[in-house]
Amino acid sequence: MEYINEKIIKPALIGGVITGILAFIFSFIPLVGYCCCFLYLLSGIITGYLLSQEYLPSDRDYLISGALSGGIAGFVSWLLYALISILIILLYGTMALSYMAGVGTHYSDLYLGSTIMGFIFFALFLLIPLLICLVIGAAFGVVGAAMYRIAAEEIMKR
């Protein structure tokens, strides 16, 4: 962990937060929302660009910063999603959660009938997307940073 320094964290935070907000916003647009994971590529590209502006990074720096920025982007988009979900639950009750999850009215009593089951369902409703966003974000962030590294190397050759 001593390898991760301020030169890597600052670009990763900038690229991750910007892309996380964009991924959250675009997730509400039909059909585009299913392709939001490709925005995590953008986090790696932004981070790679910012990283190369400060110093001459190694391949390892690109990969680490890409994974960090993609993970941060996934976390930011999940956090905004979780805040909206909690706000909807507080405003409209647990029945809104069952519709958001696609459970519908028939099975909502089964899942939300007891307080413990409601809490477990809500926790899973929030934690599973967190894991998915972090893993997909980190993977696509690495790919985006590697794409930027390859493109920058080709431009430097010319």
Beta strands, then each sheet from edge to edge (+ up, - down):
end
